[in-house]
Amino acid sequence: MTRGRLTAISVFGIGIVVVIAGFFLLRLAHTALNFWALGALVFALLVALLVTLMLVAPKPGQSVLFSTAALSSVLWIYLVAVVASVAASHLFVNHVSAFVFVELAINALFLIIALIVVNLSKHAAESDARTYAKQQSGQFNQPTRGGF
């Protein structure tokens, strides 16, 4: 296990333990809405852990810079959206199903955007490989008609 993976697992493990312990130690009302909010936070942390493990793993066939920058940005936006929805959960006191729908929508949007980023990253890597091959063959060093 690499150092990055071990660090990510330990940081997110501590975060999950703190969230669960905080829920039970802060004496919050144990309503269905609060349990859904706890589940949403824990699920978001698990998703963030998996994405972080994917970011620290070697990525053959992907543009490392593009995938790391884009996925980490999308991950932060996802986590902020989940935390904001949990913080605003008091608005859903009488509408637990609406809160569940909002959480499902946030997760679905994150999944769709993450898949798009991964596919674009593969396309960027292929384009980079073609450009590198042209540079190595000297194709860019030869002037074209009308060039210097």
For each residue, the residues with C-beta under 8 A, 3 or more apart:
1: 5 6
2: 5 6 56
3: 6 7
4: 7 8 56
5: 1 2 8 9 53 56 57
6: 1 2 3 9 10
7: 3 4 10 11
8: 4 5 11 12 49 52 53 56
9: 5 6 12 13 49 53
10: 6 7 13 14
11: 7 8 14 15
12: 8 9 15 16 45 46 48 49 52
13: 9 10 16 17
14: 10 11 17 18
15: 11 12 18 19 45
16: 12 13 19 20 42 45 46
17: 13 14 20 21
18: 14 15 21 22
19: 15 16 22 23 38 41 42 45
20: 16 17 23 24 38 42
21: 17 18 24 25
22: 18 19 25 26
23: 19 20 26 28 34 38
24: 20 21
25: 21 22
26: 22 23
27:
28: 23 34
29: 34
30: 34 35
31: 34 35
32: 35 36 96
33: 36 37 89 92 93 96 99
34: 23 28 29 30 31 37 38 89
35: 30 31 32 38 39
36: 32 33 39 40 89 96 99 100 103
37: 33 34 40 41 86 89 99
38: 19 20 23 34 35 41 42
39: 35 36 42 43
40: 36 37 43 44 82 85 86 103
41: 19 37 38 44 45 82 83 86
42: 16 19 20 38 39 45 46
43: 39 40 46 47 107
44: 40 41 47 48 78 79 82 83
45: 12 15 16 19 41 42 48 49
46: 12 16 42 43 49 50
47: 43 44 50 51 78 107 110
48: 12 44 45 51 52 75 78 79
49: 8 9 12 45 46 52 53
50: 46 47 53 54
51: 47 48 54 55 71 75 114
52: 8 12 48 49 55 56 75
53: 5 8 9 49 50 56 57
54: 50 51 57 71
55: 51 52 67 68 71 72
56: 2 4 5 8 52 53
57: 5 53 54
58:
59: 62 64 67 121
60:
61: 122 125 126
62: 59 66 67 118 121 122 124 125
63: 66 67 121 122 124 125 128
64: 59 67 68
65: 68 69
66: 62 63 69 70 117 120 121 124
67: 55 59 62 63 64 70 71 117 118 121
68: 55 64 65 71 72
69: 65 66 72 73
70: 66 67 73 74 117 120 121
71: 51 54 55 67 68 74 75 114 117 118
72: 55 68 69 75 76
73: 69 70 76 77
74: 70 71 77 78 110 113 114 117
75: 48 51 52 71 72 78 79 110
76: 72 73 79 80
77: 73 74 80 81
78: 44 47 48 74 75 81 82 106 110
79: 44 48 75 76 82 83
80: 76 77 83 84
81: 77 78 84 85 106 110
82: 40 41 44 78 79 85 86 103 106
83: 41 44 79 80 86 87
84: 80 81 87 88
85: 40 81 82 88 89 99 102 103 106
86: 37 40 41 82 83 89
87: 83 84
88: 84 85 91 92
89: 33 34 36 37 85 86 92 99
90: 93
91: 88
92: 33 88 89 95 96 98 99 102
93: 33 90
94:
95: 92 98 99
96: 32 33 36 92 99 100
97: 100 101
98: 92 95 101 102
99: 33 36 37 85 89 92 95 96 102 103
100: 36 96 97 103 104
101: 97 98 104 105
102: 85 92 98 99 105 106
103: 36 40 82 85 99 100 106 107
104: 100 101 107 108
105: 101 102 108 109
106: 78 81 82 85 102 103 109 110
107: 43 47 103 104 110 111
108: 104 105 111 112
109: 105 106 112 113
110: 47 74 75 78 81 106 107 113 114
111: 107 108 114 115
112: 108 109 115 116
113: 74 109 110 116 117
114: 51 71 74 110 111 117 118
115: 111 112 118 119
116: 112 113 119 120
117: 66 67 70 71 74 113 114 120 121
118: 62 67 71 114 115 121 122
119: 115 116 122 123
120: 66 70 116 117 123 124
121: 59 62 63 66 67 70 117 118 124 125
122: 61 62 63 118 119 125 126
123: 119 120 126 127
124: 62 63 66 120 121 127 128
125: 61 62 63 121 122 128 129
126: 61 122 123 129 130
127: 123 124 130 131
128: 63 124 125 131 132
129: 125 126 132 133
130: 126 127 133 134
131: 127 128 134 135
132: 128 129 135 136
133: 129 130 136 137
134: 130 131 137 139 140
135: 131 132 138 139 140
136: 132 133
137: 133 134
138: 135 141 142
139: 134 135 142
140: 134 135
141: 138
142: 138 139
143: 147 148
144: 147
145:
146:
147: 143 144
148: 143
